[in-house]
Amino acid sequence: QVQLVESGGGLVQAGGSLRLSCAASGFTFSLYGMAWFRQAPGKEREFVAAISWSDGTTRYVDSVKGRFTISRDNAKNTLYLQMNSLKPEDTAVYYCARGRRPYNNYWSEAVDFGSWGQGTQVTVSS
């Protein structure tokens, strides 16, 4: 059974940092592209960052480039999102997602990700 469990969210002041983690189980983590999405109240789910299964290639939405870093530790079956210089507009529920098929890289389309975590709340105060 595929499980993705996010942690690390919380309340932080603007300019602060948080590191989100996503613990994966029930599948061979190293063979799947992974991503982070977020959803703010009243808005649609938005792509944040993705990382390939094969060579660690990463992609980001423009609004977080230079501030957020996605990474993975295949030995620990864990996905990370380091968030620096946080802004109030980063406030959202953050979701970890797994690509639909192994040996494939997926990037920014939510439809390409078939398994999702329950989300972790990130709140940035001004």
Helices and strands as residue ranges (DSSP letters): E 3-7, E 10-13, E 18-25, G 29-31, E 34-39, E 46-51, E 58-60, G 62-64, E 68-73, E 78-83, G 88-90, E 92-99, G 110-112, E 113-116, E 120-125
